[in-house]
Amino acid sequence: MKNISELKNCFGCGVCVKACPVKIISLEENHDGFYQPIIHEPDKCISCGLCLKVCSFCNDNEFPTEADVDAYAAWSNDEKVRQWCSSGGVGFEIGRQLINEGYDAVGVRYDVNKVRAEHFIAASVEDFMPSVGSKYIPSSTVDAFTKIDLKSKYLITGTPCQIASFRRLIRHFRVEDNFILLDFFCHGVPSLKLWDAYISEVVKKIGPIKFVSWRNKSTGLRDSWNVNTDLSETPSESIDWHESYNLAINGEKNFLSSRLSQGDLFFEFFLGNVCLNECCYNCPFKMIKSGADIRIGDLWGKSYDSDTKGVSALLALTERGKQIVSEINGTCTLEMHPLEIVTEGQMGHSPNKPWVRRSILNSLVKNNKIPVGLMKIWRFSKLPQRIFSKIKRILYK
Ligand SMILES: Cc1cc2nc3c(=O)[nH]c(=O)nc-3n(C[C@H](O)[C@H](O)[C@H](O)COP(=O)(O)OP(=O)(O)OC[C@H]3O[C@@H](n4cnc5c(N)ncnc54)[C@H](O)[C@@H]3O)c2cc1C
């Protein structure tokens, strides 16, 4: 291979777009609703191989060992930050700290007009606010990454694959000292086609959308697997979003006989791994396998079972990561633990690819509608496995 044009089903991290010296690579949405690099004018390629060199998909990546890692439970001491962030708010606090030290921070915001998530550069704490909260869809890195000046100082946040490629880029250009890299434990990213179908149903129900919060804690942390689209802190009258969007589009209560967020169709598809990016089923970045200085996540383990506000899992993976973590001690509460406690509940392996994935993606692409019928078949096919797991849980309690 002389360039990325032959890569199939890559991470879509967009770092090759930044790396290309002749600017012939663009990042585009593919048929299935995932980002993919494209070379439209292959004749202009100078065969430098840089796009392949920075690619974390087609290279082996270096990871820390367990002995290198300091692990913490952590949360912001600012109650508002903790309330608005997905878990304990340490991602935001690290950004705030580094911006105050003169870094620019690259985070992800949601654009309601484009119906897409995108990386952006923030020079002030105020500008960094839209990065708060996980956007559980693929983010386009291109606009922000191409604007980054490799000679200036930045915090870069993103999925493990985006960050691993970015590490390769800054290592190649020998500018690692200018950058702090932060990623998170990543479940995988679902198709933008799922998001489009979901959002178009929401729009039909409540009109133009001004706001999206994927993990809204207003009915409690343990119930935050819901999507709030109307900016209300309490459930709106037009759509009982917290009881699940699923109920709303079907016009019936108790459709899943679920309560609160367990019925949200978007999260059922996402957490059920039904239409993740193909590469997410073979993800090399689980647990401590990271190219970042710092990894964050949700700490759902038994030790913090009784917490109701949100606790972040925080791993300092490099010496620079450890330095930054020591600097947020004070704005955040940090409790050091063995790695097993901090990573409890995280996926140790890539998710299995469900047999129904292709049919669901095809249906989403063709109809721009959530294929509820297919989902029912999928749920039904999982019944024996669910009964078996339930019995196992009862026996081993
Ligand atoms: C697609 C996805 C899958 C995830 N899977 C897991 C998981 O399996 N286990 C787990 O513990 N945590 C997972 N997380 C992370 C988790 O949801 C929280 O973001 C994390 O715990 C940090 O929360 P916080 O409270 O510090 O701050 P938050 O305010 O939630 O921090 C969010 C940070 O993530 C960045 N970000 C948000 N959306 C995206 C995106 N689409 N692409 C790239 N960067 C983004 C923001 O720039 C910000 O820096 C996932 C996040 C995403 C986006």
The ligand as a MOL file (V3000), in Angstrom:
LIG
                    3D

  0  0  0     0  0            999 V3000
M  V30 BEGIN CTAB
M  V30 COUNTS 53 58 0 0 0
M  V30 BEGIN ATOM
M  V30 1 C -18.5770 6.8200 22.0530 0
M  V30 2 C -18.2290 6.7540 23.5150 0
M  V30 3 C -18.1220 5.5260 24.1630 0
M  V30 4 C -17.7850 5.4660 25.5200 0
M  V30 5 N -17.6890 4.2490 26.1380 0
M  V30 6 C -17.3470 4.1810 27.4400 0
M  V30 7 C -17.1900 2.9180 28.1190 0
M  V30 8 O -17.3650 1.8390 27.5240 0
M  V30 9 N -16.8320 2.9270 29.4290 0
M  V30 10 C -16.6160 4.1050 30.1020 0
M  V30 11 O -16.3010 4.0530 31.2840 0
M  V30 12 N -16.7320 5.3010 29.4960 0
M  V30 13 C -17.0850 5.3800 28.1950 0
M  V30 14 N -17.1760 6.6120 27.5750 0
M  V30 15 C -16.7490 7.8060 28.3190 0
M  V30 16 C -17.7640 8.3070 29.3380 0
M  V30 17 O -19.0290 8.3830 28.7550 0
M  V30 18 C -17.3920 9.6920 29.8600 0
M  V30 19 O -17.1650 10.5910 28.8220 0
M  V30 20 C -16.1710 9.6850 30.6610 0
M  V30 21 O -16.4590 8.9050 31.7640 0
M  V30 22 C -15.7350 11.0700 31.0860 0
M  V30 23 O -16.7270 11.6970 31.6890 0
M  V30 24 P -16.5540 13.0870 32.4280 0
M  V30 25 O -17.6300 13.1520 33.4460 0
M  V30 26 O -15.1750 13.3520 32.8920 0
M  V30 27 O -16.7480 14.2100 31.3990 0
M  V30 28 P -17.4640 14.4010 30.0740 0
M  V30 29 O -17.9200 15.7950 30.0870 0
M  V30 30 O -18.4550 13.3770 29.7850 0
M  V30 31 O -16.2250 14.2610 29.0720 0
M  V30 32 C -16.4410 13.9900 27.7950 0
M  V30 33 C -15.0990 14.0360 27.0690 0
M  V30 34 O -15.1810 13.1710 25.9780 0
M  V30 35 C -14.9800 13.8890 24.7530 0
M  V30 36 N -15.9830 13.3780 23.8230 0
M  V30 37 C -17.3200 13.4330 23.9610 0
M  V30 38 N -17.9240 12.8250 22.9290 0
M  V30 39 C -16.9460 12.3700 22.1110 0
M  V30 40 C -16.9400 11.6610 20.8680 0
M  V30 41 N -18.0600 11.3040 20.2520 0
M  V30 42 N -15.7510 11.3670 20.3110 0
M  V30 43 C -14.5970 11.7140 20.9060 0
M  V30 44 N -14.5360 12.3880 22.0870 0
M  V30 45 C -15.7070 12.6960 22.6860 0
M  V30 46 C -15.2140 15.3680 25.0940 0
M  V30 47 O -14.4150 16.1970 24.2930 0
M  V30 48 C -14.8100 15.4310 26.5610 0
M  V30 49 O -13.4230 15.6570 26.6890 0
M  V30 50 C -17.5380 6.6830 26.2410 0
M  V30 51 C -17.6490 7.9130 25.5850 0
M  V30 52 C -17.9890 7.9770 24.2340 0
M  V30 53 C -18.0850 9.3180 23.5630 0
M  V30 END ATOM
M  V30 BEGIN BOND
M  V30 1 1 1 2
M  V30 2 1 2 3
M  V30 3 2 2 52
M  V30 4 2 3 4
M  V30 5 1 4 5
M  V30 6 1 4 50
M  V30 7 2 5 6
M  V30 8 1 6 7
M  V30 9 1 6 13
M  V30 10 2 7 8
M  V30 11 1 7 9
M  V30 12 1 9 10
M  V30 13 2 10 11
M  V30 14 1 10 12
M  V30 15 2 12 13
M  V30 16 1 13 14
M  V30 17 1 14 15
M  V30 18 1 14 50
M  V30 19 1 15 16
M  V30 20 1 16 17
M  V30 21 1 16 18
M  V30 22 1 18 19
M  V30 23 1 18 20
M  V30 24 1 20 21
M  V30 25 1 20 22
M  V30 26 1 22 23
M  V30 27 1 23 24
M  V30 28 2 24 25
M  V30 29 1 24 26
M  V30 30 1 24 27
M  V30 31 1 27 28
M  V30 32 2 28 29
M  V30 33 1 28 30
M  V30 34 1 28 31
M  V30 35 1 31 32
M  V30 36 1 32 33
M  V30 37 1 33 34
M  V30 38 1 33 48
M  V30 39 1 34 35
M  V30 40 1 35 36
M  V30 41 1 35 46
M  V30 42 1 36 37
M  V30 43 1 36 45
M  V30 44 2 37 38
M  V30 45 1 38 39
M  V30 46 1 39 40
M  V30 47 2 39 45
M  V30 48 1 40 41
M  V30 49 2 40 42
M  V30 50 1 42 43
M  V30 51 2 43 44
M  V30 52 1 44 45
M  V30 53 1 46 47
M  V30 54 1 46 48
M  V30 55 1 48 49
M  V30 56 2 50 51
M  V30 57 1 51 52
M  V30 58 1 52 53
M  V30 END BOND
M  V30 END CTAB
M  END
